[in-house]
Each structure stands twice: as C-alpha cells, then as structure tokens.
Amino acid sequence: MSTVSDWSRSIRTLTFDCYGTLIDWSAGLRQSFLSIFGDDFLRHEREFFDVYVEEEARLESGAYQMYRRILAACVDRLARRFDLTIRPGKADELANSLSEWRPFADTNEALARLKRRFRLGVLSNIDRDLFAGTARHLGVQFDFLITAEDVQSYKPGLAHFGRMLTTEGPPSQVLHVAQSLYHDGGPAGQLGLAFAWINRYKQSNDTQIRPAIETPDLKSLADALGVE
C-alpha cells in the first residue's frame, strides 16, 4: 500500500476518533472495571471487554441518550450478565473516571506533527463535558469537535460525518483516522472518505472495508504522510 498517493496529496483535514485511537481505551477501561467491581472482574477479564462492546453497541443503536447514561447502563448490564456486585458509590464510576484515561505514548507527538500541515478534528461518541476532561491530556487544540451529544446519534451512524462534511468537506480533502472498523471505517467508506486504520491491537480485517492506509500507531501515520 503506497504511503504517498493521489488521495493523500489532496488531504487538508484529518478527523479522528478519540477513545481507542488517541486515548488508551483498553487500559482506561480495565482500570475503571477494577474500581467498579474489584478483583471479581479479573475472573471474567477475557470475555468482559467483548461483552461490554456488545452491550454498548446495543444501547447506542436505540433511542438517543447521553453517553454518561449509556455508560451507567453498561455497568448495570455487565453486573447482571457476570453476576457481579457493583462496589458502593461506583455505579457512575465509568463516566467519572473517563477523564483520567491517558493518551497512547505516541499520540501527542504525532498530533503536534500532523497539526503543522492539516486541520484536525475529532468525531467522537461522547458528551461534550466528558471530552473536556479528556482534552486536558491532548497536546493540541483541535480545529473542531463533533460529539454524539451534538448530533444526537452514535457512530456507526452517519450523523457525525454528515455534520462534518457540511462545514469541513469536500470528502476528497478529508482523511478519517480511527482504530474501529465498525464505528468508523464503515461509515467513512459509505461517504467516500479516505480511511486510515490505526490497527493498535493487531486485529485481522475480516470485513469488506478497505482502508486507504493501515498503520500500527499515529507516529507511523505521520511518517507515512511525510510530516516531519
């Protein structure tokens, strides 16, 4: 796969998913689960994350509700499915702890490099107040932010992308950067956006989604785009 091609030369704007792409979602979520369920979580750790993703997607596909409420409902469903007890005062811990989740080691340096050439935006399944906590850990000022709260919808719905394209398009000038094929690669492809797959977890791609470029981290993406 070429690192410099016709599509990359036309790019003016990079849009990012946040959690799992910029922020170490897996490490943050694990620490939150330990705080909520204690060591009992460790007995189910192998399947816990898959069930969490399944329950979150189910909740997000229904009538819109704030992400804070989605997270609380996920905790309740996990407790019931694994027969675990939520520790006292921890029912809202997943949302409350999210602002302490930290970026991947390469995130801030790569963002600073990319900011020299591109406009940067975030398209995230989050509430604005929760992202404000996360933004403290990110080393650049993004040019724009579109949240689920803004569009009353969750990816892989198209609303984030539709809102972005009304102000930041055309599609030929946008590269969407994300870890999730499901939440981001699919809708990006539907709308004709070039998609950069940041495959941090070394996953196989068993879908019909064909990224314009695949890299293991953001640093490698900045290198591939020729940004010093």
MDAnalysis code that builds the backbone (N, CA, C; Angstrom):
import MDAnalysis as mda
import numpy as np

u = mda.Universe.empty(684, n_residues=228, atom_resindex=np.repeat(np.arange(228), 3), trajectory=True)
u.add_TopologyAttr("name", ["N", "CA", "C"] * 228)
u.add_TopologyAttr("resid", np.arange(1, 229))
u.add_TopologyAttr("resname", ["MET", "SER", "THR", "VAL", "SER", "ASP", "TRP", "SER", "ARG", "SER", "ILE", "ARG", "THR", "LEU", "THR", "PHE", "ASP", "CYS", "TYR", "GLY", "THR", "LEU", "ILE", "ASP", "TRP", "SER", "ALA", "GLY", "LEU", "ARG", "GLN", "SER", "PHE", "LEU", "SER", "ILE", "PHE", "GLY", "ASP", "ASP", "PHE", "LEU", "ARG", "HIS", "GLU", "ARG", "GLU", "PHE", "PHE", "ASP", "VAL", "TYR", "VAL", "GLU", "GLU", "GLU", "ALA", "ARG", "LEU", "GLU", "SER", "GLY", "ALA", "TYR", "GLN", "MET", "TYR", "ARG", "ARG", "ILE", "LEU", "ALA", "ALA", "CYS", "VAL", "ASP", "ARG", "LEU", "ALA", "ARG", "ARG", "PHE", "ASP", "LEU", "THR", "ILE", "ARG", "PRO", "GLY", "LYS", "ALA", "ASP", "GLU", "LEU", "ALA", "ASN", "SER", "LEU", "SER", "GLU", "TRP", "ARG", "PRO", "PHE", "ALA", "ASP", "THR", "ASN", "GLU", "ALA", "LEU", "ALA", "ARG", "LEU", "LYS", "ARG", "ARG", "PHE", "ARG", "LEU", "GLY", "VAL", "LEU", "SER", "ASN", "ILE", "ASP", "ARG", "ASP", "LEU", "PHE", "ALA", "GLY", "THR", "ALA", "ARG", "HIS", "LEU", "GLY", "VAL", "GLN", "PHE", "ASP", "PHE", "LEU", "ILE", "THR", "ALA", "GLU", "ASP", "VAL", "GLN", "SER", "TYR", "LYS", "PRO", "GLY", "LEU", "ALA", "HIS", "PHE", "GLY", "ARG", "MET", "LEU", "THR", "THR", "GLU", "GLY", "PRO", "PRO", "SER", "GLN", "VAL", "LEU", "HIS", "VAL", "ALA", "GLN", "SER", "LEU", "TYR", "HIS", "ASP", "GLY", "GLY", "PRO", "ALA", "GLY", "GLN", "LEU", "GLY", "LEU", "ALA", "PHE", "ALA", "TRP", "ILE", "ASN", "ARG", "TYR", "LYS", "GLN", "SER", "ASN", "ASP", "THR", "GLN", "ILE", "ARG", "PRO", "ALA", "ILE", "GLU", "THR", "PRO", "ASP", "LEU", "LYS", "SER", "LEU", "ALA", "ASP", "ALA", "LEU", "GLY", "VAL", "GLU"])
u.atoms.positions = np.array([
    [0.856, -1.202, 0.000],
    [0.000, 0.000, 0.000],
    [0.884, 1.241, 0.000],
    [0.670, 2.108, -0.969],
    [1.520, 3.282, -1.105],
    [1.311, 4.249, 0.045],
    [2.399, 4.867, 0.503],
    [2.286, 5.847, 1.581],
    [1.993, 7.235, 1.058],
    [2.305, 7.498, -0.205],
    [2.016, 8.792, -0.816],
    [1.284, 8.516, -2.124],
    [0.075, 9.014, -2.244],
    [-0.739, 8.727, -3.418],
    [-1.606, 9.924, -3.730],
    [-2.410, 9.784, -4.748],
    [-3.253, 10.897, -5.159],
    [-4.170, 11.358, -4.035],
    [-4.769, 10.391, -3.298],
    [-5.689, 10.791, -2.231],
    [-4.969, 11.540, -1.122],
    [-3.741, 11.157, -0.789],
    [-3.053, 11.807, 0.328],
    [-2.614, 13.219, -0.027],
    [-2.310, 13.458, -1.299],
    [-1.883, 14.799, -1.695],
    [-3.027, 15.815, -1.618],
    [-4.251, 15.354, -1.729],
    [-5.397, 16.270, -1.707],
    [-5.929, 16.522, -0.294],
    [-5.427, 15.780, 0.700],
    [-5.973, 15.872, 2.058],
    [-5.596, 17.209, 2.694],
    [-6.610, 17.869, 3.268],
    [-6.413, 19.117, 4.003],
    [-6.827, 18.990, 5.468],
    [-7.688, 17.997, 5.763],
    [-8.254, 17.845, 7.106],
    [-8.147, 16.401, 7.547],
    [-7.710, 16.195, 8.781],
    [-7.719, 14.876, 9.397],
    [-8.767, 14.878, 10.510],
    [-9.660, 13.906, 10.483],
    [-10.616, 13.736, 11.573],
    [-10.269, 12.455, 12.329],
    [-10.419, 12.501, 13.640],
    [-10.007, 11.395, 14.495],
    [-11.151, 10.890, 15.348],
    [-11.265, 9.588, 15.453],
    [-11.934, 9.003, 16.604],
    [-11.026, 9.260, 17.803],
    [-11.589, 9.248, 19.002],
    [-10.764, 9.573, 20.167],
    [-10.365, 8.342, 20.985],
    [-11.349, 7.634, 21.540],
    [-11.083, 6.577, 22.518],
    [-10.762, 5.264, 21.795],
    [-9.520, 4.830, 21.946],
    [-9.010, 3.681, 21.206],
    [-8.077, 4.090, 20.096],
    [-8.162, 5.353, 19.686],
    [-7.294, 5.888, 18.630],
    [-6.270, 6.854, 19.213],
    [-6.746, 7.847, 19.957],
    [-5.871, 8.808, 20.632],
    [-5.647, 8.432, 22.096],
    [-6.710, 7.980, 22.740],
    [-6.691, 7.641, 24.166],
    [-6.636, 6.127, 24.330],
    [-5.841, 5.652, 25.293],
    [-5.700, 4.219, 25.536],
    [-6.970, 3.693, 26.206],
    [-7.939, 3.399, 25.375],
    [-9.264, 2.938, 25.798],
    [-9.179, 1.656, 26.626],
    [-8.402, 0.696, 26.172],
    [-8.327, -0.600, 26.834],
    [-7.768, -0.475, 28.254],
    [-6.670, 0.263, 28.409],
    [-6.074, 0.434, 29.734],
    [-7.001, 1.224, 30.652],
    [-7.622, 2.290, 30.127],
    [-8.526, 3.082, 30.940],
    [-9.741, 2.299, 31.380],
    [-10.305, 1.543, 30.455],
    [-11.488, 0.752, 30.773],
    [-11.169, -0.328, 31.796],
    [-10.021, -0.961, 31.656],
    [-9.634, -2.003, 32.621],
    [-9.516, -1.432, 34.028],
    [-8.877, -0.280, 34.150],
    [-8.728, 0.333, 35.465],
    [-10.085, 0.706, 36.046],
    [-10.983, 1.180, 35.212],
    [-12.320, 1.536, 35.667],
    [-13.081, 0.299, 36.150],
    [-12.979, -0.787, 35.407],
    [-13.661, -2.016, 35.813],
    [-13.130, -2.534, 37.143],
    [-11.824, -2.431, 37.364],
    [-11.259, -2.840, 38.644],
    [-11.819, -1.993, 39.780],
    [-11.971, -0.698, 39.531],
    [-12.516, 0.195, 40.551],
    [-13.986, -0.124, 40.836],
    [-14.730, -0.494, 39.802],
    [-16.164, -0.736, 39.946],
    [-16.451, -2.099, 40.570],
    [-15.747, -3.125, 40.115],
    [-16.062, -4.492, 40.508],
    [-15.006, -5.149, 41.387],
    [-13.886, -4.479, 41.600],
    [-12.819, -5.078, 42.382],
    [-12.191, -6.258, 41.671],
    [-11.524, -7.109, 42.414],
    [-10.816, -8.242, 41.825],
    [-11.754, -9.262, 41.191],
    [-13.060, -9.192, 41.507],
    [-14.005, -10.119, 40.874],
    [-14.002, -9.959, 39.360],
    [-13.717, -8.753, 38.891],
    [-13.631, -8.518, 37.447],
    [-12.583, -9.409, 36.793],
    [-11.484, -9.676, 37.498],
    [-10.371, -10.412, 36.907],
    [-10.757, -11.839, 36.528],
    [-11.750, -12.398, 37.211],
    [-12.188, -13.765, 36.897],
    [-12.842, -13.854, 35.517],
    [-13.297, -12.716, 35.004],
    [-14.017, -12.699, 33.730],
    [-13.340, -11.809, 32.696],
    [-12.102, -11.406, 32.958],
    [-11.485, -10.360, 32.137],
    [-11.440, -10.717, 30.662],
    [-11.196, -11.977, 30.338],
    [-11.019, -12.362, 28.946],
    [-12.260, -12.042, 28.118],
    [-13.454, -12.317, 28.644],
    [-14.677, -12.069, 27.885],
    [-15.345, -10.744, 28.211],
    [-14.875, -10.061, 29.246],
    [-15.549, -8.866, 29.749],
    [-15.602, -7.755, 28.700],
    [-14.496, -7.531, 28.016],
    [-14.431, -6.432, 27.059],
    [-15.352, -6.675, 25.873],
    [-15.415, -7.929, 25.398],
    [-16.291, -8.243, 24.272],
    [-17.751, -8.010, 24.647],
    [-18.123, -8.392, 25.850],
    [-19.499, -8.202, 26.297],
    [-19.797, -6.717, 26.474],
    [-18.825, -5.975, 26.992],
    [-19.014, -4.530, 27.131],
    [-19.276, -3.881, 25.767],
    [-18.457, -4.212, 24.781],
    [-18.620, -3.632, 23.441],
    [-19.986, -4.001, 22.868],
    [-20.401, -5.236, 23.077],
    [-21.708, -5.693, 22.592],
    [-22.842, -4.901, 23.237],
    [-22.783, -4.748, 24.570],
    [-23.849, -4.035, 25.279],
    [-23.859, -2.551, 24.930],
    [-22.682, -1.943, 24.806],
    [-22.619, -0.532, 24.451],
    [-23.227, -0.303, 23.065],
    [-22.884, -1.159, 22.106],
    [-23.418, -1.011, 20.750],
    [-24.934, -1.170, 20.749],
    [-25.434, -2.093, 21.549],
    [-26.883, -2.295, 21.612],
    [-27.582, -1.049, 22.153],
    [-27.026, -0.472, 23.194],
    [-27.618, 0.728, 23.784],
    [-27.529, 1.921, 22.835],
    [-26.409, 2.053, 22.153],
    [-26.219, 3.184, 21.247],
    [-27.099, 3.104, 20.012],
    [-27.548, 1.913, 19.662],
    [-28.384, 1.757, 18.472],
    [-29.844, 2.094, 18.734],
    [-30.210, 2.282, 19.992],
    [-31.583, 2.623, 20.337],
    [-31.814, 4.119, 20.330],
    [-32.895, 4.540, 20.982],
    [-33.204, 5.970, 21.078],
    [-32.038, 6.690, 21.750],
    [-31.712, 7.888, 21.258],
    [-30.553, 8.604, 21.777],
    [-30.695, 8.894, 23.264],
    [-29.615, 8.664, 23.996],
    [-29.471, 9.122, 25.371],
    [-28.025, 9.529, 25.588],
    [-27.793, 10.405, 26.544],
    [-26.449, 10.903, 26.790],
    [-25.489, 9.747, 27.051],
    [-24.222, 9.944, 26.676],
    [-23.244, 8.875, 26.827],
    [-23.017, 8.519, 28.291],
    [-23.123, 9.483, 29.152],
    [-22.989, 9.200, 30.584],
    [-24.010, 8.150, 31.023],
    [-25.218, 8.247, 30.497],
    [-26.260, 7.281, 30.829],
    [-25.987, 5.935, 30.170],
    [-25.442, 5.967, 28.951],
    [-25.052, 4.719, 28.281],
    [-24.044, 3.953, 29.137],
    [-23.052, 4.659, 29.655],
    [-22.009, 4.011, 30.448],
    [-22.578, 3.417, 31.729],
    [-23.460, 4.137, 32.401],
    [-24.072, 3.623, 33.630],
    [-24.902, 2.377, 33.332],
    [-25.628, 2.397, 32.216],
    [-26.433, 1.237, 31.841],
    [-25.543, 0.045, 31.499],
    [-24.403, 0.294, 30.857],
    [-23.454, -0.780, 30.553],
    [-22.951, -1.444, 31.826],
    [-22.616, -0.648, 32.821],
    [-22.133, -1.192, 34.093],
    [-23.199, -2.083, 34.714],
    [-24.435, -1.638, 34.709],
    [-25.524, -2.428, 35.273],
    [-25.701, -3.743, 34.514],
    [-25.631, -3.692, 33.190],
    [-25.795, -4.913, 32.397],
    [-24.640, -5.877, 32.596],
    [-23.427, -5.356, 32.709],
    [-22.271, -6.217, 32.967],
    [-22.404, -6.914, 34.321],
    [-22.844, -6.166, 35.321],
    [-23.026, -6.751, 36.652],
    [-24.012, -7.911, 36.595],
    [-25.103, -7.730, 35.860],
    [-26.115, -8.782, 35.775],
    [-25.626, -9.973, 34.953],
    [-24.942, -9.709, 33.858],
    [-24.509, -10.810, 32.991],
    [-23.429, -11.663, 33.633],
    [-22.568, -11.048, 34.440],
    [-21.484, -11.803, 35.075],
    [-21.744, -12.072, 36.555],
    [-22.930, -11.708, 37.023],
    [-23.306, -11.913, 38.417],
    [-22.279, -11.289, 39.367],
    [-21.990, -10.018, 39.127],
    [-21.028, -9.277, 39.931],
    [-21.750, -8.202, 40.743],
    [-21.107, -7.782, 41.812],
    [-21.647, -6.717, 42.656],
    [-20.905, -5.416, 42.358],
    [-21.660, -4.361, 42.091],
    [-21.067, -3.039, 41.906],
    [-20.673, -2.490, 43.267],
    [-19.434, -2.094, 43.408],
    [-18.968, -1.603, 44.703],
    [-19.717, -0.325, 45.083],
    [-19.938, -0.104, 46.368],
    [-20.711, 1.063, 46.821],
    [-20.163, 2.374, 46.256],
    [-21.067, 3.202, 45.751],
    [-20.686, 4.506, 45.223],
    [-20.026, 4.476, 43.863],
    [-20.011, 3.291, 43.185],
    [-19.268, 3.152, 41.934],
    [-20.165, 3.006, 40.698],
    [-21.470, 3.189, 40.843],
    [-22.369, 2.988, 39.709],
    [-22.070, 3.938, 38.552],
    [-21.568, 5.131, 38.870],
    [-21.256, 6.119, 37.833],
    [-19.754, 6.257, 37.590],
    [-18.993, 5.294, 38.074],
    [-17.539, 5.405, 38.024],
    [-16.991, 5.391, 36.608],
    [-17.648, 4.669, 35.704],
    [-17.115, 4.577, 34.345],
    [-17.081, 5.953, 33.694],
    [-18.148, 6.703, 33.805],
    [-18.164, 8.068, 33.264],
    [-17.251, 8.992, 34.059],
    [-17.270, 8.852, 35.387],
    [-16.485, 9.760, 36.230],
    [-14.990, 9.572, 36.048],
    [-14.564, 8.362, 35.711],
    [-13.124, 8.085, 35.583],
    [-12.609, 8.332, 34.172],
    [-13.500, 8.490, 33.210],
    [-13.089, 8.583, 31.812],
    [-12.123, 9.737, 31.577],
    [-12.301, 10.836, 32.289],
    [-11.431, 11.999, 32.084],
    [-9.990, 11.745, 32.508],
    [-9.745, 10.651, 33.232],
    [-8.377, 10.318, 33.657],
    [-7.695, 9.327, 32.729],
    [-8.406, 8.807, 31.750],
    [-7.773, 7.900, 30.801],
    [-6.743, 8.675, 29.980],
    [-5.594, 8.080, 29.748],
    [-4.462, 8.798, 29.173],
    [-4.230, 8.454, 27.700],
    [-3.576, 9.341, 26.990],
    [-3.257, 9.071, 25.585],
    [-2.244, 7.938, 25.453],
    [-2.248, 7.305, 24.295],
    [-1.161, 6.393, 23.949],
    [0.146, 7.178, 23.909],
    [1.255, 6.484, 24.079],
    [2.552, 7.146, 24.199],
    [2.909, 7.982, 22.980],
    [2.437, 7.593, 21.807],
    [2.801, 8.309, 20.579],
    [1.823, 9.411, 20.209],
    [0.690, 9.513, 20.912],
    [-0.404, 10.372, 20.453],
    [-0.011, 11.834, 20.342],
    [0.476, 12.422, 21.416],
    [0.667, 13.876, 21.424],
    [1.767, 14.334, 20.476],
    [2.837, 13.594, 20.407],
    [3.898, 13.974, 19.466],
    [3.392, 13.893, 18.028],
    [2.649, 12.820, 17.715],
    [2.129, 12.669, 16.355],
    [1.125, 13.766, 16.021],
    [0.247, 14.106, 16.969],
    [-0.726, 15.177, 16.721],
    [-0.026, 16.510, 16.464],
    [1.007, 16.784, 17.234],
    [1.744, 18.038, 17.042],
    [2.360, 18.097, 15.647],
    [2.898, 16.989, 15.183],
    [3.464, 16.949, 13.836],
    [2.386, 17.148, 12.782],
    [1.272, 16.425, 12.919],
    [0.200, 16.491, 11.926],
    [-0.453, 17.870, 11.877],
    [-0.485, 18.536, 13.028],
    [-1.092, 19.871, 13.109],
    [-0.338, 20.888, 12.243],
    [0.927, 20.645, 11.975],
    [1.712, 21.575, 11.153],
    [1.221, 21.635, 9.710],
    [0.566, 20.571, 9.261],
    [0.151, 20.518, 7.857],
    [-1.371, 20.490, 7.683],
    [-2.100, 19.912, 8.637],
    [-3.519, 19.652, 8.442],
    [-4.375, 20.354, 9.494],
    [-5.636, 20.612, 9.129],
    [-6.649, 20.917, 10.123],
    [-7.008, 19.610, 10.823],
    [-7.214, 19.667, 12.145],
    [-7.505, 18.463, 12.917],
    [-8.863, 18.584, 13.601],
    [-9.653, 17.529, 13.495],
    [-10.944, 17.495, 14.168],
    [-11.175, 16.158, 14.845],
    [-12.128, 16.119, 15.758],
    [-12.493, 14.900, 16.479],
    [-13.965, 14.606, 16.235],
    [-14.274, 13.355, 15.883],
    [-15.646, 12.857, 15.774],
    [-15.784, 11.730, 16.792],
    [-16.514, 11.964, 17.867],
    [-16.478, 11.016, 18.980],
    [-17.863, 10.712, 19.538],
    [-18.044, 9.459, 19.941],
    [-19.248, 9.026, 20.650],
    [-19.124, 9.404, 22.123],
    [-19.331, 10.664, 22.432],
    [-19.059, 11.181, 23.771],
    [-19.969, 12.372, 24.048],
    [-20.081, 12.747, 25.314],
    [-20.716, 14.008, 25.697],
    [-19.642, 15.089, 25.730],
    [-20.028, 16.316, 25.495],
    [-19.041, 17.407, 25.464],
    [-18.337, 17.590, 26.806],
    [-19.047, 17.464, 27.911],
    [-18.382, 17.680, 29.196],
    [-17.370, 16.578, 29.485],
    [-17.652, 15.349, 29.035],
    [-16.694, 14.264, 29.233],
    [-15.457, 14.468, 28.359],
    [-15.653, 14.908, 27.120],
    [-14.488, 15.150, 26.266],
    [-13.632, 16.286, 26.811],
    [-14.245, 17.268, 27.447],
    [-13.470, 18.382, 28.005],
    [-12.431, 17.873, 28.995],
    [-12.775, 16.841, 29.779],
    [-11.799, 16.250, 30.685],
    [-10.677, 15.566, 29.935],
    [-11.023, 14.853, 28.888],
    [-10.016, 14.178, 28.071],
    [-9.086, 15.170, 27.386],
    [-9.642, 16.280, 26.918],
    [-8.855, 17.256, 26.146],
    [-7.666, 17.794, 26.930],
    [-7.746, 17.757, 28.247],
    [-6.631, 18.230, 29.083],
    [-5.367, 17.403, 28.849],
    [-5.537, 16.167, 28.394],
    [-4.391, 15.271, 28.212],
    [-3.864, 15.278, 26.781],
    [-4.545, 15.983, 25.896],
    [-4.144, 16.008, 24.487],
    [-3.407, 17.303, 24.190],
    [-2.310, 17.197, 23.486],
    [-1.370, 18.311, 23.394],
    [-1.614, 19.306, 22.291],
    [-2.744, 19.215, 21.591],
    [-3.045, 20.179, 20.542],
    [-4.446, 20.741, 20.747],
    [-4.670, 21.896, 20.158],
    [-6.007, 22.474, 20.101],
    [-6.644, 22.018, 18.793],
    [-7.722, 21.249, 18.882],
    [-8.383, 20.772, 17.670],
    [-9.161, 21.912, 17.031],
    [-9.245, 21.861, 15.718],
    [-9.955, 22.906, 14.979],
    [-11.467, 22.775, 15.126],
    [-11.935, 21.556, 15.359],
    [-13.370, 21.367, 15.579],
    [-13.603, 20.043, 16.296],
    [-14.757, 19.941, 16.914],
    [-15.177, 18.753, 17.666],
    [-16.641, 18.492, 17.346],
    [-16.962, 17.248, 17.008],
    [-18.352, 16.839, 16.821],
    [-18.591, 15.618, 17.690],
    [-19.520, 15.748, 18.609],
    [-19.808, 14.674, 19.561],
    [-21.175, 14.059, 19.284],
    [-21.407, 12.911, 19.929],
    [-22.737, 12.306, 19.860],
    [-23.787, 13.243, 20.434],
    [-23.421, 13.994, 21.455],
    [-24.352, 14.962, 22.035],
    [-24.760, 16.005, 21.005],
    [-23.843, 16.423, 20.158],
    [-24.131, 17.443, 19.144],
    [-25.141, 16.950, 18.115],
    [-24.989, 15.689, 17.693],
    [-25.800, 15.180, 16.579],
    [-26.893, 14.225, 17.041],
    [-26.940, 13.967, 18.380],
    [-27.985, 13.098, 18.952],
    [-27.977, 11.716, 18.293],
    [-26.782, 11.208, 18.078],
    [-26.619, 9.928, 17.395],
    [-25.225, 9.391, 17.684],
    [-25.074, 8.076, 17.538],
    [-23.784, 7.424, 17.775],
    [-23.275, 6.766, 16.495],
    [-21.976, 6.867, 16.282],
    [-21.359, 6.076, 15.225],
    [-21.590, 4.589, 15.544],
    [-21.832, 3.746, 14.532],
    [-21.549, 3.941, 13.109],
    [-22.638, 4.660, 12.302],
    [-23.570, 5.309, 12.972],
    [-24.469, 6.189, 12.243],
    [-23.685, 7.260, 11.509],
    [-24.316, 7.874, 10.534],
    [-23.611, 8.798, 9.650],
    [-23.662, 10.246, 10.109],
    [-24.359, 10.532, 11.224],
    [-24.627, 11.927, 11.588],
    [-23.358, 12.725, 11.879],
    [-22.391, 12.127, 12.599],
    [-21.127, 12.832, 12.851],
    [-20.480, 13.268, 11.532],
    [-20.430, 12.324, 10.609],
    [-19.744, 12.556, 9.340],
    [-20.518, 13.555, 8.480],
    [-21.848, 13.435, 8.496],
    [-22.654, 14.382, 7.742],
    [-22.479, 15.798, 8.244],
    [-22.458, 15.962, 9.579],
    [-22.244, 17.292, 10.145],
    [-20.876, 17.839, 9.734],
    [-19.865, 16.981, 9.801],
    [-18.511, 17.416, 9.450],
    [-18.418, 17.841, 7.989],
    [-19.057, 17.084, 7.111],
    [-18.945, 17.376, 5.681],
    [-19.680, 18.650, 5.281],
    [-20.635, 19.085, 6.082],
    [-21.302, 20.352, 5.765],
    [-20.413, 21.551, 6.056],
    [-19.391, 21.370, 6.890],
    [-18.534, 22.506, 7.256],
    [-17.067, 22.311, 6.896],
    [-16.626, 21.062, 6.764],
    [-15.194, 20.808, 6.598],
    [-14.845, 20.093, 5.300],
    [-15.811, 19.704, 4.490],
    [-15.584, 18.934, 3.282],
    [-14.827, 19.743, 2.234],
    [-14.761, 19.253, 0.999],
    [-15.420, 18.066, 0.481],
    [-14.728, 16.770, 0.894],
    [-15.388, 15.616, 0.681],
    [-14.816, 14.339, 1.119],
    [-13.405, 14.082, 0.594],
    [-13.111, 14.546, -0.600],
    [-11.793, 14.291, -1.190],
    [-10.665, 14.957, -0.414],
    [-10.998, 15.900, 0.462],
    [-9.971, 16.615, 1.232],
    [-9.887, 16.154, 2.687],
    [-10.629, 15.091, 3.028],
    [-10.694, 14.632, 4.414],
    [-10.174, 13.199, 4.518],
    [-9.327, 12.956, 5.504],
    [-8.886, 11.610, 5.870],
    [-9.389, 11.334, 7.279],
    [-10.188, 10.274, 7.430],
    [-10.684, 9.918, 8.761],
    [-9.766, 8.868, 9.361],
    [-9.344, 9.095, 10.593],
    [-8.327, 8.282, 11.265],
    [-8.945, 7.625, 12.490],
    [-8.897, 6.287, 12.550],
    [-9.557, 5.613, 13.675],
    [-9.063, 4.187, 13.828],
    [-9.331, 3.633, 15.000],
    [-8.984, 2.245, 15.301],
    [-10.118, 1.286, 14.950],
    [-11.358, 1.744, 15.020],
    [-12.504, 0.845, 14.879],
    [-12.990, 0.768, 13.431],
    [-12.945, -0.422, 12.865],
    [-13.537, -0.633, 11.555],
    [-15.053, -0.480, 11.633],
    [-15.656, -0.976, 12.713],
    [-17.110, -0.952, 12.868],
    [-17.645, 0.461, 13.024],
    [-17.108, 1.209, 13.994],
    [-17.639, 2.536, 14.283],
    [-17.242, 3.582, 13.246],
    [-16.084, 3.414, 12.621],
    [-15.511, 4.481, 11.803],
    [-15.202, 4.087, 10.367],
    [-14.598, 2.939, 10.166],
    [-14.242, 2.535, 8.817],
    [-15.453, 2.356, 7.925],
    [-16.504, 1.744, 8.461],
    [-17.721, 1.512, 7.691],
    [-18.384, 2.793, 7.222],
    [-18.739, 3.697, 8.145],
    [-19.387, 4.938, 7.713],
    [-18.494, 5.818, 6.851],
    [-17.188, 5.839, 7.122],
    [-16.284, 6.618, 6.274],
    [-16.353, 6.120, 4.835],
    [-16.342, 4.794, 4.678],
    [-16.420, 4.222, 3.341],
    [-17.729, 4.537, 2.637],
    [-18.824, 4.512, 3.386],
    [-20.132, 4.820, 2.789],
    [-20.177, 6.226, 2.205],
    [-19.442, 7.143, 2.817],
    [-19.484, 8.543, 2.404],
    [-18.324, 8.947, 1.502],
    [-17.514, 7.978, 1.106],
    [-16.424, 8.271, 0.178],
    [-15.232, 8.942, 0.812],
    [-15.078, 8.795, 2.135],
    [-13.936, 9.372, 2.832],
    [-12.777, 8.381, 2.839],
    [-11.578, 8.846, 2.598],
    [-10.404, 8.002, 2.799],
    [-10.302, 7.675, 4.287],
    [-9.939, 6.429, 4.577],
    [-9.912, 5.955, 5.958],
    [-8.529, 5.422, 6.298],
    [-7.942, 5.940, 7.381],
    [-6.668, 5.442, 7.893],
    [-6.957, 4.566, 9.098],
    [-6.638, 3.296, 8.983],
    [-6.895, 2.350, 10.067],
    [-5.676, 2.301, 10.979],
    [-5.834, 2.761, 12.216],
    [-4.767, 2.673, 13.214],
    [-4.970, 1.364, 13.966],
    [-4.296, 0.351, 13.503],
    [-4.525, -1.008, 13.999],
    [-3.617, -1.291, 15.197],
    [-3.910, -0.624, 16.306],
    [-3.073, -0.734, 17.502],
    [-3.106, -2.135, 18.113],
    [-4.195, -2.858, 17.923],
    [-4.363, -4.142, 18.594],
    [-4.067, -5.328, 17.684],
    [-3.458, -5.045, 16.511],
    [-3.030, -6.101, 15.588],
    [-4.192, -7.031, 15.221],
    [-5.332, -6.421, 14.906],
    [-6.503, -7.188, 14.538],
    [-6.446, -7.584, 13.069],
    [-7.117, -8.665, 12.735],
    [-7.275, -9.025, 11.335],
    [-8.503, -8.302, 10.783],
    [-8.479, -8.014, 9.511],
    [-9.595, -7.335, 8.862],
    [-10.394, -8.360, 8.074],
    [-11.486, -8.824, 8.668],
    [-12.340, -9.819, 8.026],
    [-13.594, -9.183, 7.443],
    [-13.527, -7.875, 7.179],
    [-14.671, -7.139, 6.662],
    [-14.448, -6.778, 5.195],
    [-15.428, -6.088, 4.622],
    [-15.295, -5.579, 3.257],
    [-14.654, -4.193, 3.226],
    [-14.304, -3.654, 4.391],
    [-13.726, -2.309, 4.488],
    [-12.270, -2.368, 4.051],
    [-11.902, -1.472, 3.159],
    [-10.537, -1.425, 2.661],
    [-9.934, -0.049, 2.957],
    [-9.160, 0.050, 4.041],
    [-8.553, 1.343, 4.387],
    [-7.627, 1.852, 3.290],
    [-7.541, 3.156, 3.171],
    [-6.568, 3.748, 2.254],
    [-5.155, 3.491, 2.749],
    [-5.012, 3.417, 4.072],
    [-3.711, 3.142, 4.677],
    [-3.936, 2.490, 6.032],
    [-3.071, 1.581, 6.412],
    [-3.117, 0.931, 7.723],
    [-1.765, 1.094, 8.389],
    [-1.763, 1.582, 9.631],
    [-0.529, 1.717, 10.401],
    [-0.778, 1.224, 11.824],
    [0.276, 0.871, 12.554],
    [0.106, 0.360, 13.916],
    [-0.080, 1.450, 14.961],
    [0.169, 2.708, 14.595],
    [0.045, 3.796, 15.555],
    [0.026, 5.127, 14.808],
    [-0.156, 6.216, 15.562],
    [-0.229, 7.535, 14.928],
    [1.122, 8.024, 14.438],
    [2.168, 7.672, 15.152],
    [3.502, 8.064, 14.711],
    [3.773, 7.528, 13.304],
    [3.409, 6.268, 13.091],
    [3.628, 5.662, 11.777],
    [2.784, 6.341, 10.718],
    [1.578, 6.808, 11.084],
    [0.764, 7.547, 10.126],
    [1.429, 8.863, 9.743],
    [1.935, 9.595, 10.733],
    [2.626, 10.855, 10.438],
    [3.829, 10.605, 9.551],
    [4.554, 9.528, 9.799],
    [5.696, 9.181, 8.948],
    [5.230, 8.902, 7.521],
    [4.154, 8.116, 7.386],
    [3.662, 7.733, 6.071],
    [3.177, 8.941, 5.271],
    [2.623, 9.918, 5.966],
    [2.141, 11.134, 5.292],
    [3.271, 12.123, 5.043],
    [4.489, 11.775, 5.439],
    [5.642, 12.617, 5.156],
    [5.713, 13.874, 5.985],
    [5.147, 13.833, 7.197],
    [5.153, 15.003, 8.076],
    [6.353, 14.917, 8.998],
    [7.179, 15.943, 8.990],
    [8.384, 15.950, 9.810],
    [8.045, 16.252, 11.280],
])
